[in-house]
């Protein structure tokens, strides 16, 4: 087991100033969060560290609006994709212990996955260059929105049915939640422990991250948990917390801002773990292009100063952990407001604390170009009700393990995906259609396009479905 150095000193420093309200410049930071520092508002927590010492930590707004529970630095938030750092660290740790290598073919650990033309390595998945389709898109297309319970075996089964990649491994970068969900299962098979137990014993407990856990049991009580909310244009604030989503890998880590700073200091502080350099090494595509991406980390600069960061986004939850290594300065932000732009909030806090370090002006607010010309979406094609009847029937996709049922009602083509309510299918051209389907994980209904194929006799034989990055999912018409 990797020894975690200087833990006692780290914990002392990170708890010494957990609610410091004596600094004269705190008002400038508080002003950044004024939108949440009011009654009946979801909230945010912030922690700022300088040279391994917490120099400011505070909560704004409410962790739970049912019971008027205020946010504090000890509030526990869903920090979503910040969890990817833990997955990457776990894989690197297992490599150091000789239990795997990052260049292993994923099928060495998950042989259930199909064999594609080129092998996918663990390294491809860590850098988001695997080309795997995203399970977060595939499940809604299969008639299971994101509030349905899901499990690691179900995700693995879904990916085992896929017969195509978005691109060849290593050819492109495309952020992939699937990759990290599967990597969490590699951690389990290589270590013999659940990912949650592995993270607890190797990171959370040794580092004193007592407010952190992997959310792998929705029945578990989480003290001081902040409930997720969304704000709407009409002023409503509604709970959108997805308690059913308890499968850690691409996210589903709960933590406090103080624990986030503990992790940041462990990974980037003076006593760095031996895998720090590996995680900070930028990825490289097959063509030699270098990515501004480490393992579970974004690399780059802000206002002329190098930074390392990642954001998190989940149901009614937003998070940020950002470090400026040259200044030895970090900020952790967690909000239970799905509208919060934590990256911009973190940059504004950095603008205040690190003004003398920056060599360029703050980022200007993005301005909408009112003169820009946008392409008008093509209108519906003219298709008669009689022509629409050609498409009526049931179609099955082995990749999604789902049936689509098409009917004509009131001169319109409708499709019902499994047990979901029927939605309208709009014709765009000959044998080409488009639909929008509801999913609570998205602000706007996702779109999908369908291209029907005919057999030698001209009869409809099936169709190809594409949505987001997931292209060419095949359906066969059932007899």
C-alpha positions, 0 to 999 in steps of 0.5 A: 500500500502506498504510504501517504506522507505528512498526513498529520501536517496536512490535516492540521493545516487544512483545518486551521482556518476552516471558517476564517472571517477575519480577513479584510478582503473576504467581502470581495469573495463574498460578493462573487457569491451574493446571488446565493447568499439570500433566503430560499436559495440553493447555495455554494461552499468555497474553500481557498488554500494558499501553501497548504493552508486554508485561508478562507472557507464559507457557505452561502445559501441553503443545502436543503430548502425543505428544512432551511439547512444552511450550506457550510464548508462541512456540507457534503455535495455531489461533486460529479466528474471531479471523481475522475481524478480518483479513478485515474489515481487508482489506476496509476496506483495499481500500475505502481503495484504491478497489478496492471499497466495503463497500456493493457487492452481493456478486454484483458480486464473486461473481456465482455466488451467486443473486439474492435478493429483496433484495441482500446487501452486503459490509457486511451480511456484515461485520456478520453480518446477511446472512441467508445459511445457514451452510455449516458446517451445510449440508455435514453435511446433504449427507453431508460431515462436517467432516473431509472436505477442503473448498475455497473453490470448494466453499463457493461452489458450495454457496451458489450452490445455495441458494434461500432466506435465513434472513431478509431482509438487514439484518433480523436479526443472526445470526453467520455463518461463510458470510459471512466465507468468501465475503468472503475470496474477495472479497479474492482477486478484488479484490486478485488475490492469495490471501487468505493472500498478501494477509494476509502481505504487507499485515499479517503481514510488515510487523508482524513477525508471524512466527508467523502465517499463513493455514492454506491448505495442510494439507501445510505444516509449521508450526513450534511448532504446538500440536495440538488436544485435547478432554477428556472426563468420563471423564478421557480426552484425545483429539486432535481437530485437523482438519488437513484444514480448510485454508480461511481466511476464517471462521477457519483463522489460526495465530498466537502470543499475542505476534503477537496482541498485535502485531495488537491494538496495530496496530489499537487502539494510538496509531498506528491504521490509517485504517480503525480507526473503520470497524471500530469502528462498530457495525452497525445493523439495518433497524429502527434497532436498534444492534448491540454488534458492529463489523466482526469485533469484539464491542463492549460493556463488562465491569464498567463498563469498555468493551471490544473483543474476539473469541473463537475456537473450532475443533477442540480450540482456543480463543482470545481477544483482548480490549482495554480501550481506556480502560486501554490494556490487552490480553490474548491467550489461546490454548489447545489444549484444546477445553474451555477458556473463554478469555473467562472466563479473560481476564475473570479475568486482567482482574479481577486487573490492572484491579481499580482500573478496574472499577466493579462486582463480578466476574461471578458464576458461572452457577448452575443453577436446579434448580427450573426446569421444562423442556419434555419432548420429545414422544415418538415418534408411533405409526406402523405398519411398513406406514405407514412404507413410504410414505416409502421411496425416494430423495430429492434436494435441489438445494440440498445436491446430496445424495441421502437414501435411506429404508428400513424395517428391523425396523419402523423408518425409516432414512435414509442421507445419501449414503455416510454410515451409516444413522441412525434417523428418528423419527416425531413426527406425521403426515408429520413426522419427526426424526433425529440425525446424527453430526458430529465438529464438535459435542459432541452429535449435531445434530438435523434435522426433516423434513416430508413433502409429498404430491401431489394423489393423496396420495402422498409427493412430497418433504419439507422439511428444517430443522436449526439456523438452516437452514430449508426445504431442499427434497427431491424424491422421485426416480422 
